[in-house]
């Protein structure tokens, strides 16, 4: 009877230890944070009659003692035709260590303690009645976009979604 009691106590201790370990790893995954409020102002990259390209940087910090992984990142721009149909606005996300010109995000490891940023690059092209990219950009109202980052740490796959606002005034400053 004493042996059965000791075995039960050991089983309970193993279960509690395992649950505590799982909880610790889940908490560590939440320590890789984005600071959308510290994002940079829009910076002009290039401007032609047909296209205006600009970017912003969104900082992050891996406060964990564990390595994280950025598996994928992309943006969703909330500019429906009902709000403004004079421009097509597209975006892509890159890490400065692996810049690309296509819509592919190169997965990367995020070492413990790393502070860095993701660069979101936007392209504005005219459409419908707008003749030039500058004319199209001048008409764009405040526009919100969502930055999605698919991640993995010690636990299951999850994603961050950060809604970020680009104001009309900020966009118009690109043309000055």
N, C-alpha and C positions, 0 to 999 in steps of 0.2 A: 504494500500500500504506500509506503514511504517512497519507493522507487517511482511509482506511477505519479505521485505528487511532484517529485523532483523533475520528472520528464515534462509534465504539464507546465510547470513554472518555467523551464528552459524554453519550451515551445512559445509560451507567451512572451518571454523576453526577446526571442529571435523575431517574432512578429512585430513587437513594439520597436525594436531597433531598425527593422526594415522599413516600417512606416515613417519613422523619423528621418531616415536617409532619403527616402522618396520625397518627403516634404522639404527637406533641405535643398535638394536638387531643383525642385519646382520653384522654390523661392529664388534660387540663383539665376534661373532663366529670366526672371523679371528685372534683374539688375542691369540689363543692357537697355538703356533708355535713349529716346530721341528728345531733342530740345527744339521743338518747332518754333517756340517763341524767340529763340536765338538765331533763327535762320537769317541768312544774308539778304540784303536788298537785291532786286533783280539787276543783273549785269548784262549789258549788251555784248553779244559775241560777234554777230554779223548782221548787216542790213543791206538788202538789195530791193529792187522794185517788186520782186516776187516773193520774198521771204525775209522775216525778221527772226533771228535766233537769239535767245537770252537764257540765262541760267540763275539758279539760286543754290546755295549750299545749306543743308540741314545737318547740324551737328548731332553726334551720338557719343555715348560713353559706356563702355563695358565695365561697370563697377564690380562685376563678379570676379571671383578667383578662378572661374572656369572659362574655358574657351566657348565661344558661340559660333554660329554659322549663319551668314546671310545666304539663303538659297536662291531667292528671287526678289526682285523689287520692280515695281511699276507704278505709274500714276494713272489716275482716273480724273479727267478734267470735267467739271460740271459747268458746261456752257452750252445748253440746249438751244436749238434754233429759235424757240419761243422767247428766249432771253436776248439773243443776238445772233443773226445769221450772216453777218458780213465777213466773218473770218472762220477759218478752220484752225483750231489750236490743238497741237499734238505735243506729247511729252515723253521723255524717257529718263531712266535713272541709271547712274553709273557711280562706281566708287572711283575716286581720283587715281588710285593705283592701277585701275583697269578701265581706262576710258574707251568707249566704243561709239561708233556712229550709227549702228543699227539699233533695233529695239531689244537686243539681247542683254540681259544682266549677267555678268560673270560672277558665279557664286564665289564666296571667299570666307576664310576663317577669320574670326575676330578674337584676337588674343586677349587674355585677361588684362584689364587696365587700359586697353586701347581707347584713345579718344580720337575721333576722326569726323568725317562728314560724308554724306551722300550728296552728289550733285544731280539736281533735276534740271534738265535742259528742255526748253520749250521752243517750238517753231510756230509762227503765225503766218498763214498764207491767206490772201484775199479770196473771197468767193461772193457769188451773187452779184450785187451791184457795185461792190468795191473794186477799184481798179488797181490799187497798189497795196503792198503790205503795210505801209505807213498809214494809209487811209483806213485800212481794216483795223489796225491796232488802236487808232484814235477813237474808234467807236466801241471798243470792248468795255463793258462795265466791270465792276468788281467781280472777280471770278474765284471760285473756290476749287481746289483740287485735293484729292486724297492720295497720300503717299502710302502705298502698301509695301511692307517688307515681310516676306515669308522667312521664318527663322526656325532654327532648331538649336536646342541646347542639350541638356541632359535628359529632357523629357520629350513628349510628343511634339510634332510639328505644330507651329502656331504662327500667327501673323500680327503685326502692328498695323494699325490704320491711323494715320495722322492727317486730319483735315487742316489745310493751310489756305489762307486767303491772300490773293494777289489783288491789291486795290487798283482801281482805275488810274489814280494819280501816280502810283508806282510804275505802272506800265507806260504811261505817257512820258514819264521822266526818261525813259529809254531813248526817246526821239530827240532829246535836247543835247 
